[in-house]
Amino acid sequence: MRKLVLAGLVLASSLGTGSAMAADMPVKAPLYKAPPPVEVYSWTGFYVGGNVGGLWEHDSGNTHWVSVNAPAIVTNILQSQSFNPSSVIGGIHAGFNWQASPWLVLGVEGDWEWTGPSSTFCRTTDIGPACTDTGRGFLTFNEKTRWLASARGRLGIVWDRVMLYGTGGAAWGRVNTSINANCLVAGCGFSLIQLNTTASFNDTKTGWVAGVGIEAMLTANWLVRAEYLHYDLGTFTDTLNLVGTVGAQTATWSRRFTYDTARVGLSYKFGGPVVARY
């Protein structure tokens, strides 16, 4: 009996000591692991790129033949012409975007575009068939748009990596024109001076441009776009002056130039993504 009591006391003492030691042991707090950084794609930054597409020219106007002192019926003859040539367009662009808010982007952009729509036609000086000299001569008119350029503002609405934008500003264009008088049979109109002469003109005009587009970020630096622009360069007037035997003669071509373009482009934006922690 005594042995049982002693064994019980020893067991109780052991249990009490173990509980006290367990209570005294330090408790380890759970480890906190920070979330990985998140890349936030920002539209802010300078960019450069290239684009290619199609152009449709709308050229409406008239040619005017004036022969001083000729009979009244052929003194002042006006003819209307309208052309709609098309061409490939391609060039470069550069600009800067500023992301003013999560959904608003403001920017400026400039571009230069090579193109080449052209038109050619002929008409008589006063009466007779076009493109044929039957004694009164005829006139040949040629034109070709060489390039377009613009400086525009941009206003975009953003959904993460996609932006819809409107754009507008100043535009410039270069048009090369020639007017030829072919009067080798018996002169031009009622003039008796036989000639074949050409006047060439290199006109650079200022106008306006406006359009819309959509742009998307493929990565933090590479952007792809599709864009429509409408150009209006106003009116061009070119005149060939001749000295005839009956008085001064002039052939004038006056017309208004507008263009519609649709193009796609690829841009490189300088500066990487913004790294943020949430």
ABEGO torsion letter per residue (X at the ends): XAAAAAAAAAAAAAAAAAAAAAAABBBBBBBBBBBBBBBBBBABEBBBBBBBBBBBBBBBEBBBBBBBGBBAAAABBBBBBBBBBBBBBBBBBBBBBBBABAABBBBBBBBBBBBABBBBBBBBAABEBBGBBAGAEBBBBBBBBABBBBBBBBBBBBBEABBBBBBBEBBBBBBBBBBBBBBAAAEBEABABBBBBBBBBBBBBBBBBBBBBBBBBABAABBBBBBBBBBBAEBBBBBBBBBBAAEBBBBBBBBBBBBBBBBBBBBBBBEBBBBBBX
